[in-house]
Amino acid sequence: MESLNPNSIKDPHTVLQDVFGYSTFRDGQLDIINACLNRQDTLVLLPTGGGKSLCYQVPAVILEGLTVVVSPLISLMQDQVAQLKAIGVEADFINNAVDWEQQQKIYNAISDGQLKLLYVAPEKVLQRDFLNRLQNSVVSMFAIDEAHCVSHWGHDFRPHYYRLNELRHYFPTTPMMALTATADLATRNDITSQLGMQSPFIYTGSFDRPNIRYTIEEKFKPLSQLIRYLKEQQGQSGIIYCSSRKRVDDISEKLVDAGFNAAAYHAGMDNDQRAFVQNSFARDDITIVVATVAFGMGINKSNVRFVVHYDIPKSIEAYYQETGRAGRDGLAAEAIMYFDPADIGRVRRFFEDIPDEQRKKVEEQRFSAMSSFAEAQTCRRQILLNYFSEYKREACGNCDICLNPPKQFDATTVAQQALSCVYRAEQRFGLGYIVDLLRGANTVRIREQNHHTLSTYGIGKSHSNEFWLSILRQLIHHGLLSQDITQGATLRLTEAARPVLRGEYSLQLAEPRLVARHVYQDKLANFNYDKKLFAKLRALRKELADADDVPPYVVFSDKTLAEMAQQMPTNDSEFLKVSGVGFTKLSKYGAPFMQLIRNYLERN
């Protein structure tokens, strides 16, 4: 079949269908594209996986000249360029990994008008030599991805992004599009101001990712909880975020020892190691990446089925962006966070070293919102959406609170036991020690303190270690106990504990959730598809991707394969009706996939 020339198409709908293989635009995309085609500055706020890249890629195909995409991460550039080339759009990237000779070839392609999109790092786009080359070319648009990095109020401010307003000096009439998934009102206003946008068209899409199930579990034995969860995932791709490099190394090592296909990723590794892990994950050769926040921004892998936070993030923006790396294909995904209220005090101490008082205050406020989210007993999605000024009155039905609502019980007796134990131990010990006392543990330390003779020793031995941890944490949360972090997190009674100890009122607490109840999700539940055929299609996709030296999702997404396993196309016109199949993909990959389907139908 004769291949399509994308550069000859001028209608957005035709570009969407014939080049990208989709039949309809998502909400807001066409409005954004039309504003761009009318040479208007635009600010685009769409969730991760919400289709931001199409907002500049479609006009880039239509407009005369070059679209320059400013992107912060090499991985994003490589992924986007690979996907564009796979559908016949001329695109390339320049970063520190591209040698001088290859850069010259790219510059020649720009001069000859052969390139439609060029991805560059913010550090590169402002170099004098690069700007001179651009000024000798026709630049149709600048697209600034991860635009929250421009703003001082953004959760990931970067100095080189702050200088991007200098582009206005060199290209005063070239329209600019800023795109981000995470920006509160202050950040949005700052982005348009810093980039010198003139009466921009602003589109704020829904921040809701209904395919992601949000779950927060109380942290008891997090490694055991994690391994139990991973065993349920049946080899699906996922990311596990940890707060430190040391923890990343430790967890990844333990997962490998437990038989999981996992690898570590953090800034302490050399570039080659990080690149190997990232590429192996993208190509489905590694199933699980254990990482610090150094991993992920710009990850374009569409079939990440779960994201686990081993520790609480520092802001809702960071949490939202990191969880958003799951389910970019629109299929069911999960976001799990293990939460220990004691982590709140530990994280707050990090902010003490911030020299800028205003910045320090902003970070503290952001973390305060994050900790409130973790401790809340109401629908997780409502809280997230409300934070981004998208008010939702109905509960979502797809978070831990909605699926397994907290149950209250009369905890007066157990509270009195716990409070009495803290008091009898002279308010000099932390959580772990008090739990041991309550359960009557025979430890050297307890005997050295002569605490095995206390009246409260062993008073709670009928309950588990996790039960008492949960009760003590709730007593802290309710203000009946305080933790002195300056004295080894010792527990102390507050004035509010007195009436409880006296039995003056009954105390209601949440029943401790000692074992998380994960409701199994069929990630492709929306498709009535042939699972055996789907497995064969995935194997073929991997084979073709390896031959082309690209990640499997560059060939086709899981969602596209599921549609193939449902519709079973055996000719060109049927194959083009599958979402994610355009003329170039049909020409390049259609024959082997249709042959596999025909063979499968003959045998079944």
N, C-alpha and C positions, 0 to 999 in steps of 0.2 A: 504494500500500500504506500502511495506517495506521501511523504512526510509533510506536515503543515508548516508554513512559515509564520510563526507567531507575530513577527514584526509587521505583517501586512494587515492585521486585524485592528479595527478602530472602535468597535462596540464593546462595552464592558461585559454584557451578557454573553456575547459570542466568545470573548476571551475566557470567561469563566468556564463555559461549557467545553469549548474545543481544545483549549490549552491546559486548563487545570482539571477538567473532568467532573465539574460539579454543576448541577442543574439549577440551583437557586442560591442567591446570596443570603447570608445570615443577616439578622436585624442590624441595621446601621451601616453595613459595609457599602452599599450602593450610594448612600448619602455622602459618606466620607470620600468615596472615589470621585463622585461628581464634583464635590467641593475642590478636590485636588485638581481635577481636569480643568476647572475654572480658575486655576492658579491662585487658590486661596490657602493661606496657612491653616493647618488643622491640628487639633489636639485630640488624640484618640485614647480613650480609657476603656479597655476591654479586658476581661479576665484571661489568664493563661489558658491557651487552647481555644480562645474565643474568635480566632481568625484575624488577628492583627496584621500578620504579614501580607495577606491578600489585599489589604487596604492600600499598600504602596506597590505591591508587585503587579496588580492589574493595571493601574495607571502607568507604571513604568513600561509595560509592554506597549501601551497605546501611544504615549507621548514620544515626540521626537527628542533624541539626545539621551543622556546618561542620568540614571537615578543613583545617587550616592547614599548608601545606607551606613550610618554610623552605629557600630555595634561593639559592645565591650568585651566579648569573648570569642576566641578563635573557634571554639567548638560550634557556636551558633553560625558563624560565617561558613564554615565547612559544610555543615548540614544543609543550610539554606541553598548554598550554591550547588551542592550535589543534587538536591531535589529540583532546582530550576533547570539544570542541565538535562536531567532525566525527562523533562517534559518539553525540551527543545528551546528553552529561553537562554539567550547568551548572558552568562553571569560569571563573575569571578570575585576574588578577594585578595587584599594585600594586607599582610601583617608581618610580624617579625619572623615567622616561619617560612616566608616566601623569599627565595634568593634573588639576587640582583638581576640575573638573566631572565627569570620568569617575570619579574616586575616590568622589565623593558618590553616584553611581549604584551603584557597587559596594557601598558601605556600606548603601544602601537595600535592595539585593538581599539582603544578609546579614541585615538586620533583618526582612525579609519571609520569611526562610527559603527563598529561591529558589536559593541558591548551595550547592553540595556541596563544592567545593574552591577554596581561595584560595592562590595562590603569592605569597610575600613574601620580600624580602631580610632577612638577619639584622639589619641596621641599622634596618629599618622595624618589625619585629615587637616591638622593645623600646621603641619610642617611647610615651610616656605616653598620648597621645591615642588611638593605635591600640589599646593594651591596654585602655583604658576601653571602647572600642567592642566589643572582643571579649568583655569581661566582661558586657556586656549582651546577648550572644548565646549560643547553645548551641554550644560547641566540643566536637566529638566526639573529636578527636585532633590531636596535633602530629606531623608527619613532618619529621625533620631530615635533609635530603639532603646528600651529601658530608660526612658526620659526622666524618671524620678531621680536618676543620678545627677541631674542638672541642679537640683534644688537643695539648699541648705536644710530644708525641712524634710527632705526625702530620707528614707531609712537607709539608703546606701549611697550617700553623697560622694562624688568623685571629682577632684579638682580639675582634671582635664575636660570633663563634661561641662564644668562651670564656664570654661573659656569658649564654648561652642558659639556663643553670641558673636564671636569675631568673624564667623562666616558671613554675617550680615554686611560687614564692611566690604568684603570681596564680591559678594553676590547679593546686592541689595534688592533685586527684583525676583530672585529665585524662591519659589514657595518652599515652605518647610513643614514637614509633618512630624510631630512628636507623639510617640506611642509608649504606653505603660499599662501594666496590670494593677499597680498598687500606688495610689496617690490619694491622700485625703485632700480636703478643700484648700488648705494652706499650701500644700505641695503643688496642686494643680495651678493655682494662681501664680506661684513662683516660677513654674516651668514657662508659662507664656510670657512672663515679664523677662526672665533671664535670656530667653531665646529671641527677644525683640519681635514677637509675633504681632502682626497688624490685624486687628479685628478678626481673630481666628474663628473658624468653625470648630466648635467643641462638641464632641460626641462622647457621652458617658453611657456605656452599655451596662447591662446588669452584671453585678459581681457574682451572681449566683452560679455555682457549678453543681447542679442538681445530681450529677452522676457520681459525685464524691460523697462517701459516707464518712462523717466526722465522729471519731471516738476518742475519749480521754479515759485512760485507766489509771487508777491509783497505783503508784510505784511501790511494789513490795519486794519482789525478787526479779528485777527487770530483765536480766539475761534469760531466766527461765520463762518469763512471760513472752519475751521476744521469740525464743526458739519454738515455744508452743504455737505461737501465731504463724511463724514461717512454715511450719510443717503443714498448716492448713492451706498454704498458698499454691501448692502443687507446681512448683517451678516457675511461677510468674515473676516478671521483672519488678524490682522495687528498689527504693533508696532508703537508707537508715541514716538519719542525721544525729550527730553527737556534738557535745559542746567543746571538746578538746581533741587535739591530735592523739594524745596518749590513749584516750578512751576509744577513738576510732581504731587505732592499732590493736588494742586489746580485744574489742568486740569482733573485729573482722577475723582475727586469729582464732577466736573461740568458735565462730560460725564455721570457718573452714574445717576446724577439728571435728565439728559436729556433722560434717558431711555436706554443708551448703556450698554452692558455687558462688563465693563472695570474694570481694577485694576491697582494699582500703583506698581512700583518696583524701589527701589534705595538702596544704601549702608547704609542709615540711618535706615532701617528696620531690625528687628532681623532675624536670619537665618531661623527660622521656617516660618515666614511670606513670606520671599523671595522664599523659597522652595515650599510653597503652591501655590503662584502665578505662578511660573514657571511650576510646574507640571499641574496645572489647565489649563494653556495656551496650553501646549503640548497635553493635552487630549481633547482639544476643549470645555472645560467647561467654560473657559473665552475666549472671542473673541478678545478683544483689551487689550494690555499692554501699559501703559504710563510709560516711564522709562528714567533714565539717561543712560549714556554709560555703567554703571555697568551691564546692561542687554544685552545679545545677543551673545557675542563671544562664539562659540561652540553650539549655538542653532541649533538643527538638524531638527527642524520642517519644513517639506517640503512644506506645503500649506499656508505659509504666503503670502497673496495676495497684501499687501501694506505696505510700510514703510513711515512714515511722519516725517520730521524734523521740529519741531516747532521753532527751532533756528538754526542758521548756525553752522556747526561743525568746529573744529579747523584745520582740514587738509583734503585734497582730499582722502588720505588713509583711514581715519576714515569714511568719507562719503561713499566711495566705499564699505568698509567692511560692514557698517551698512545697506546700501541699498541692499547689496547682500544677506541679510537674507530674502528678498522677492523672491518668485518664484524659490526656489531651485528644484522644481519638473520639471522645464522647461516650465511650463505653464505661461500665461500672468500675469504680476504683475506691480505695479506702485510704483514709488518713488517720493514723493511730498516734496518740501521744501518751507517754508515761509521765505521770506527774506526782512529784513529792512536794508538798507545801514548803518543806524546809529549803527547797531550791530557791525559793523567792528571795530569802535573805542573802543567799550566796551570790545570786546574780546581781542584786542591788549593790553589792560591794564593788563590782566592776565599774560602776558609774562614778565612784569616788575619784577615779584617776582622770576624769575628763576635765581639762583645764578651762574650757569655755563654759562659763556658768549657764548661759542661755541654752547651749547645746545639751549640757548635762540635764537641765530641767526638762527639755523635750524628750530625751531618752528615758528619763525616770517616769514621765507621764505615759510614754508608749508602753513601757514594761508594766506599769500599773494596770493598763487596759488588758494586757496579755494575761497577767496573773488573775484578774477578775474573770476573764473568759474561762480560764482553766478551772476555777473554783465554782463557776456558776452551776445552777441546777435547772436552767431553762434551755430551750432549744439552741444548740450550738450555732446553727445556720442563721437564726434570727440575730444573734449577737454579732456575728461576723458581718452580716449585711448592714445592720444598724450602724456599725462602726464606720462603714464606708458611705453613710448617709443614704442607704437604700432600705427604707423602713418596710418591714414585712410583718404583717399581723398574725399570719398563720404559722403554726409550727411545721417543720419540714417533713417529718415522718422518715427521715433518713440520717439520723444521728443517734448516738447512744442514749441521749435523754429521751428522745421520742420513741425509740424502739424498746427501751427497757427503763421506764420511768423510775426515778429514785423512790424507794419506800421508806417511810418514817416508822420508828418504833419508840416505845417508852424506854428511854435510856437512863432514867434516873438512877437506878441501882448500879449499873456498870460505870456511870460517870462518878458516883460517890466512891466506888472502889478505886477507880483510877486516881481521882483527886486525893483521896486519903493516902494512897501509896506514895504520891509525890510529896505530900506533907510529912509523912512518917520518915521518908528518906531525907528530910531536912532541905528539900528543894535544891539539891546540889548535883543532880544527875540528869542525863539526857534521855531521849525516847527509848533507845535500845535497852538501857539499864532498867528503866521502869517496867518495860514489857517483861524483861527477865524476872524481875521481882514478882510481878503479878502472876506469872505462870509458874513460879516456884523453881526457877532454874538453879541447878547445883553448880554454880561457878566459883572459881577461886576468889574473884573480886567481891562477890556477895558475901562470902564467908569472911574475907578479910575485913569487910565493913561491919561484920556481925549482923547483917540485915536478914539473915535467915531466921532470926528470932522475932522479927517484926510481926505484928498481928495481920498485916496485909500481905505477908509473904505467901504466895501460892493461892491467894484468894480468887484469882481468875484463871486457874489452871484448866478449867473446862473449855476455855476459848483458845483459839489459835494465835500465834504470833501476829499474823496479818490482821486479825480482828482487833487486837488491842492497839496496833499501830494506827489503824483507821480511826478508832475511838479517840485516842489521844490527839491525833491531828484535827479531828472535828472539834475537840474541846479548845484547842488553840484557835481554830477558825471562829468559834463562837465567843472567844474572849474570856474563857474561864481559866485558861493557862496561857502563859507567855513563854517565849523562848529567848533566852539571853545569848545572842550570837557572840558577844564579847567574852563570854565565859563558857565556851565549849558547848553552846546550844542547850544549856541547862534549863529544866522546866521549873516554872514558878507559878504559884497560885495568884490569881488576881482577886480584887474585891468581889467581882461577880461570882466567884466560886462559892462564897460563904452561904448564900441562900440555898444553893443546890446541895451542899454538904448537910445543911440543916433539914433538908427535905421540905422546904417551904413552897416549892412548885415542881411540877414534873417536867423533865427535859426531854424534848423530842430530838432524836438524831437520825441520820440516814443509815439504813441497814448497810453494813460494810459489804462491798462487792468483792468477794474473795477470789472468785474465778470469773474472768470476763466472759460474757456470752456473745460470741461472734456468730451472727446469723449468716450462714454461707450465702454468697452471692454468685450466681452464674453470670460471669462478666459479659456474656453475649446473650443475656436473657431476652433482649428485644428482637432477636432473630430466631426464627424457626428454621435452623440451618442443619445441614448434615455434618455432624462432628467428625466423622471419619474422613470425609472429603476435606474439611477444614484443615485437619492435621496434615494431609497430603499436600494441600496448597501451601501451607506454611513451610513444609520441607522443600518444596520447589522454589519458593520465594528465597529461602536462605541460600540455596544452591546458586540461583541467578545473581543474588546480591554479592556473594563471595566472588563469583566470576567477574562481576563488574567493579569489585572493590568498593562497594558502598554499603551502608547499613540497610537491613531488610526493609525498614519502613520507607526508604526512598523508592523501592520497587512498588510496594502497595502496603497500605495500613492493614491492621487486623480487621478493622471495620469493613474495608473493601473486600478482604478475603471472606469474611462472614457473609457478605452479600453474594459473592460468587458461589459459596457453598449453599446458599439459599436459592438463588435464581438459576444456577447452573448454565451459564451462557455457552453456546457452542458455535456461534458465528459472530461476525464483526458487529452487526447492528445490535445484537443482544449484549455483547461485551461492553459496548459504549454506554449502555443504559446503567451499568454498575457505577455507583458513586465513587469518584476518585480515578476514573478512567477517562483520559482524553485521547486525542488522535495519536500523539507521540507515544504514550504508554501502550496504546493498542498496537501500534506499529512495532514497538520494541519488545513487548512482553506477551502480547495477546496469543500468539501461536502456541507456545508451550503450555500456557495455562488452559487454553481451550482444548488442546490435545489431551491433557491430563483429565479434564472433565469428561470428554467423550469416552476415553478409555474406562473411566470409573463407571459411567452409565452403562457401558456395554457389559461390564462384569457384575453389575448389580441389577 
